[in-house]
Amino acid sequence: MPRKKDGMLIELLPRPTTGEDGKPLLYARPAIGFKYTIRAIDDFCNKYRGMSSGDMIRLFECFLDVATTLMRDGSRVETPIGSFAPKLKLDGDYTDPTKVRSKNVSLASIEFIPSKRFQQLLDEKNPYGYRRKPDVVKRHPQTDPDELEATLQLCLRRGYTTTNRFAATADLKYQTAKRYLDGLCMGEKPRLRRFKEGTAYHYEAINK
């Protein structure tokens, strides 16, 4: 059977969770790690989209200025590619709202939700689907149970961890880390307790 030569090149990596056969479940990600800078995008638009040199760079610089001005009161900014909004965090665990002061709140990141049109266009421009990188499935360094346990204990030193913190420390994707942590909250003898603070999930150990 001829090897597929068109479509997005992908690689398969194991999750920390296993399937019915006891083997790690797989997830797919793009195998191409090339990054286009804004200058490269500007050059492309200049050559192939009839735009003047520097237009894309100036557009993004203007968007940064205007978007941050409009978002400073907490507003969400919607664009053809998606929406942007401030994502906040607290500097600790609080149960009493009256004890939270302005100094306890800071900007965590910018939340981006891609638009349906953005996703549809990308899907339409990839009519050949996906092709697997011809190699053996790689073993993620953090799929070993002992390594995951050690990473979990490291993240729990503050008394709790978040999905983002565990994902970053374990070098896992957000959804993969969340599935692992959620799995520890289930069963007859769960090891973790999950609760939501703002938009972030927190996990703390259940001491028995």
C-alpha positions as CSV (number, residue, x, y, z in Angstrom):
1,M,0.0,0.0,0.0
2,P,1.6,3.3,-1.0
3,R,2.5,5.7,1.8
4,K,0.4,8.8,2.1
5,K,2.5,11.8,1.0
6,D,0.0,14.7,1.4
7,G,-1.6,16.3,4.4
8,M,-0.4,17.6,7.7
9,L,2.5,15.6,9.1
10,I,1.7,14.4,12.6
11,E,3.4,12.4,15.3
12,L,1.8,10.2,18.0
13,L,2.7,10.4,21.6
14,P,1.5,8.4,24.6
15,R,-0.7,9.9,27.3
16,P,-0.1,9.0,31.0
17,T,-3.4,7.1,30.9
18,T,-3.8,3.6,29.6
19,G,-6.4,1.8,27.4
20,E,-8.2,-1.5,28.0
21,D,-5.1,-3.4,26.7
22,G,-2.9,-1.8,29.4
23,K,-0.9,0.3,26.9
24,P,-0.8,4.1,27.0
25,L,-3.5,5.9,25.0
26,L,-2.2,8.0,22.2
27,Y,-2.7,11.6,21.2
28,A,-1.7,13.3,18.0
29,R,0.2,16.6,17.4
30,P,1.7,18.4,14.4
31,A,5.2,17.1,13.7
32,I,6.4,20.3,12.0
33,G,8.0,22.6,14.5
34,F,8.7,25.5,12.2
35,K,7.7,28.9,13.4
36,Y,6.8,31.9,11.2
37,T,7.7,35.3,12.6
38,I,5.6,38.4,12.0
39,R,8.2,39.6,9.6
40,A,8.0,36.4,7.5
41,I,4.2,36.8,7.5
42,D,4.6,40.4,6.4
43,D,6.9,39.3,3.5
44,F,4.4,36.7,2.4
45,C,1.5,39.2,2.4
46,N,3.7,41.6,0.4
47,K,4.6,39.0,-2.2
48,Y,1.3,37.1,-2.5
49,R,-1.5,39.2,-1.1
50,G,-0.9,42.6,-2.6
51,M,-0.1,44.3,0.7
52,S,2.6,46.9,1.2
53,S,5.7,45.9,3.0
54,G,5.3,46.6,6.8
55,D,1.5,46.6,6.7
56,M,1.1,43.4,8.7
57,I,3.7,44.5,11.3
58,R,1.9,47.9,11.7
59,L,-1.5,46.2,11.9
60,F,-0.4,43.9,14.8
61,E,1.3,46.7,16.6
62,C,-1.8,48.8,16.4
63,F,-4.0,45.9,17.5
64,L,-1.8,45.3,20.6
65,D,-2.2,49.0,21.5
66,V,-6.0,49.2,20.9
67,A,-6.8,45.7,22.3
68,T,-5.0,46.3,25.6
69,T,-6.6,49.7,26.0
70,L,-10.1,48.2,25.6
71,M,-9.3,45.1,27.7
72,R,-7.9,47.0,30.7
73,D,-11.4,47.1,32.3
74,G,-11.8,43.3,31.9
75,S,-13.6,43.5,28.5
76,R,-13.3,40.8,25.9
77,V,-12.2,41.8,22.4
78,E,-13.7,39.8,19.5
79,T,-12.0,39.6,16.1
80,P,-12.4,37.5,12.9
81,I,-9.7,35.1,14.2
82,G,-11.2,34.8,17.7
83,S,-11.7,36.6,21.0
84,F,-9.2,37.8,23.6
85,A,-9.8,38.5,27.3
86,P,-7.7,39.0,30.5
87,K,-7.2,35.9,32.6
88,L,-6.6,36.6,36.3
89,K,-5.1,34.7,39.3
90,L,-5.0,35.1,43.0
91,D,-1.8,34.8,45.0
92,G,-3.2,32.2,47.3
93,D,-6.2,30.2,48.5
94,Y,-9.1,32.3,49.8
95,T,-12.6,31.3,50.9
96,D,-13.7,34.7,52.3
97,P,-14.2,37.3,49.6
98,T,-13.7,40.2,52.1
99,K,-10.1,39.1,52.6
100,V,-9.1,39.5,49.0
101,R,-7.4,42.8,48.3
102,S,-6.4,44.4,45.1
103,K,-2.7,43.4,45.7
104,N,-3.8,39.8,45.8
105,V,-4.9,39.8,42.2
106,S,-2.7,39.8,39.1
107,L,-2.8,39.1,35.4
108,A,-2.2,35.4,34.7
109,S,-2.3,35.5,30.9
110,I,-4.5,36.4,27.9
111,E,-7.3,33.9,27.2
112,F,-7.7,33.3,23.4
113,I,-10.7,31.4,22.0
114,P,-10.3,30.8,18.2
115,S,-13.3,31.6,16.1
116,K,-15.3,28.9,14.2
117,R,-14.4,30.7,10.9
118,F,-10.6,30.5,11.8
119,Q,-10.9,26.8,12.5
120,Q,-13.0,26.1,9.4
121,L,-10.6,27.9,7.1
122,L,-7.6,25.9,8.5
123,D,-9.6,22.7,8.0
124,E,-10.6,23.7,4.4
125,K,-6.9,24.5,3.5
126,N,-5.9,21.0,4.6
127,P,-8.0,18.9,2.2
128,Y,-5.6,15.9,2.3
129,G,-6.1,15.3,6.0
130,Y,-3.2,14.0,8.1
131,R,-0.3,11.6,7.6
132,R,1.6,9.9,10.4
133,K,5.3,10.5,10.7
134,P,7.0,7.1,9.8
135,D,8.6,6.2,13.0
136,V,7.9,4.2,16.2
137,V,5.7,5.9,18.7
138,K,7.8,8.0,21.0
139,R,7.7,7.5,24.7
140,H,7.0,10.8,26.5
141,P,9.4,11.3,29.4
142,Q,6.5,11.8,31.8
143,T,4.4,8.8,31.0
144,D,6.3,6.7,33.5
145,P,4.1,6.3,36.6
146,D,6.9,6.9,39.0
147,E,8.0,10.1,37.2
148,L,4.4,11.3,37.2
149,E,4.0,10.6,40.9
150,A,7.3,12.5,41.7
151,T,6.1,15.4,39.6
152,L,2.7,15.4,41.3
153,Q,4.3,15.5,44.8
154,L,6.6,18.4,43.7
155,C,3.5,20.4,42.5
156,L,1.6,19.6,45.7
157,R,4.3,21.1,48.0
158,R,2.2,24.3,48.2
159,G,-0.8,22.3,49.3
160,Y,-2.4,22.2,45.9
161,T,-1.7,22.3,42.2
162,T,-3.4,23.6,39.2
163,T,-3.8,21.9,35.8
164,N,-1.5,24.5,34.2
165,R,1.2,24.1,36.8
166,F,1.2,20.3,36.6
167,A,1.1,20.4,32.8
168,A,4.1,22.8,32.7
169,T,6.1,20.8,35.2
170,A,5.4,17.4,33.6
171,D,5.8,18.8,30.1
172,L,2.3,17.6,29.2
173,K,-0.5,19.2,27.2
174,Y,-3.3,20.8,29.2
175,Q,-6.0,18.3,28.4
176,T,-3.6,15.4,29.0
177,A,-2.6,16.8,32.4
178,K,-6.3,17.4,33.3
179,R,-7.3,13.9,32.4
180,Y,-4.5,12.5,34.7
181,L,-5.4,14.7,37.6
182,D,-9.2,14.1,37.2
183,G,-8.5,10.4,37.2
184,L,-6.9,10.7,40.7
185,C,-10.2,12.4,41.9
186,M,-12.2,9.3,41.0
187,G,-12.8,5.8,42.3
188,E,-13.6,4.5,45.7
189,K,-10.4,5.9,47.2
190,P,-9.7,9.2,45.4
191,R,-6.3,10.7,46.1
192,L,-7.1,14.3,45.1
193,R,-10.0,16.7,45.6
194,R,-10.8,19.1,42.7
195,F,-12.4,22.5,43.0
196,K,-12.6,25.5,40.6
197,E,-11.4,29.0,41.5
198,G,-12.2,31.5,38.8
199,T,-11.4,29.8,35.5
200,A,-8.7,27.5,36.9
201,Y,-9.1,24.0,38.4
202,H,-7.2,23.4,41.6
203,Y,-6.3,20.0,43.0
204,E,-5.4,19.2,46.6
205,A,-4.4,16.0,48.3
206,I,-7.0,14.1,50.4
207,N,-5.3,13.3,53.7
208,K,-6.7,10.1,55.2
